[in-house]
Amino acid sequence: MADCFLGEVRMFVCNFTPVWWASCEGQLLPISQNSALFAVIGCNFGGDCRTTMGVPNLQCRVPMGTGTGPGLTPSLLDDKQGENEVVLYESNLPAHTHTFNGTTSLGGTVDTGQGNLLAQSSGSNVYDNAPNAQNQTKMDYPALGTNGMANLGHENRQPFLAIQFALALDGTFPPRN
């Protein structure tokens, strides 16, 4: 085994967890079988601190250093921040406007050209997304307003590449400075 510190977390690009390492998936380990590791990481990542201790959970998480930086709030060991999914409300959006064109003239059979607009229909409400009367479809009201769309989240993650993280169960006991 390569030299490592007990409790060190490393990235691996294999589809298995190497011997003497534990995948960082938040599982509990028995303290009785990992007393030296418990002396290093304690119950910072879960467990009852009597019989079990937790392994850090890095599933769908980005590791970040502890401490603080200019204008940032302090990050302590095992702080979890951020969300995988976010719901946006009108109050989250910056002030802005949209131009919305329309006419009271009868539409639906006339090619309105570039910058199509809403118009009256002899049948039902329609929307023409191309200057071609054959592509007209019924207007989907929920797509225009918040009716039926409230509280739906969207993914809020930066682009990523999945790598396996593992915690060293054996190695040199890290000296303190």
N, C-alpha and C positions, 0 to 999 in steps of 0.2 A: 504494500500500500504506500502511496506517496505520502510524504510528511505533511501532516495537517494538525491543526489545533483541535482538541475536543470541543465540540459545539460550533465548529466552523460550518458555514453554509457555502456550498459550491454549486455551480451550474454544470449539468451533464447533458450531452446530446445523444445519449443512448435511450432505448425504450425500456430500460430496467433500472432498478436502484442497485448500485454496487454493494457488495458485502461490507459490513461495518458502517453503513450509511443508512439513514432513514429518509424517505421522501418527505418533503415539506408540505404535508397535506392536513395539518392540524390534528393528527391522531394523538392519542394518549399512550404514554409508555409507563411501565411499572418503575417506580423509583428504586425498588429493591434490586433490580437488575441494571440500573443505570445511575448508581449513586454519585460517581464522579461527574457525569453529565449534569445531574441535578445540582451539584455544587457550582457548576458554571452558569446554567441558565435558569435554575429555580423553576418557579411556576409562572414566569412571565408570559407564557403562551398557552396557559390553561392547566387543568388538572386540579386536584383537591389539596395538593402539597402534603398529603399524608401518605398516600399509596400511589398516586399517579401524577405525572407531569406532562405538559403538552409540547408538541413539536410545532414550530411556526407553520402557519398555513399560507403558502404563496400561490395557491391555485387562483388564477385570474387576478393576481395582484402584482404590482411592480414594487420591488424593494426600494427603500429610500433611507438615506442616512439619518441618524438622530441629530438633534441640535436645532439650530435656528440660523437664519440668514437675514440680511437687511430687508425689513418690511414683512417678514414671515413670522408666523406663530411657531413656538417651539414644537418639535416633534420628539416625543419620548419613545423609549423602547416599547414595541408592540402597539403603538398608535395605529389605528386603522382609519384612513380618510379616503374620501372620494366615493363615487357610486358608479356601478356598471350601467345603470339606466337612470335617466333624468326625465321628469315631467316638466315641460315648459308651460308657463301661464302668461297671459298678456302682461302681467306686471314684471316678468323677466325680460321682456323685449324692449329694446331701445325705441324711443319715439320715431315713427316713420310714417310715410304715406304711400298709397298705391293709387295709380291712375286707373279708373274703371270707366270704360266707354260703353255707351248704350244708346238706343234709339227707341222711339215710340212707333216707328214704321214697322210694317209687317216684314218679317225676315224669314229665313229658313230656305228660301229658294234663290236668293240673290247672292252672288259671289261678292263678299265684302272685302276681298283682297287682304293684303298685309294688315296686321293689327285688327283682327276680327273683333266684333262687338256683339253684345247681347241685344236682342230685338224681340218684338212680339212674334208669336207663332200662331198659325191658324189651327194647329193641333195641340201639342203640349210644349212646355218649355224645352228648349234645345240649346245646345252649346256646339259651336262649330270651331274645332281646333285647327282646321285647315281650310283654305279657300276652295272648298269642294262640298257641295250640298249632300253628297252621298255619305260623308263622314259625320253627319250630325247625330248626336245622341241625347237622350234625356238628361236634363240637369240633375246632378247628384247634390241635393241641398246640403247634406252633412259635410261635403267637401268645401263648401263656402263658409260655413260658420263653425262654431264650437259644438253644435248640437251633435251628440253621439261621439265626440272626439275627446272630451275632457278626461283627464287623468290617464292618458295613454303616454307611456314613456318612450324615449328613443335611446338607442345605444349611445354611450358617451365615453368611448375608449379611444385612445390614440392607436395608430397602427401598431401591431405587435407580432412577435414571433414566439411561439411557445417553446420553452426550454424547461427541462426538469431541474428542480432545485432539490438538494439533499443536504442533510445535517450529519456531520461526522459524529458517530457514536463511540469512536475510539480515536486516540491520537495523543499528542502532547498536551498536558494540562497547561492552559495559557497562564503565563506569569502576569501578575498585576503590576502596574507602575505607580 
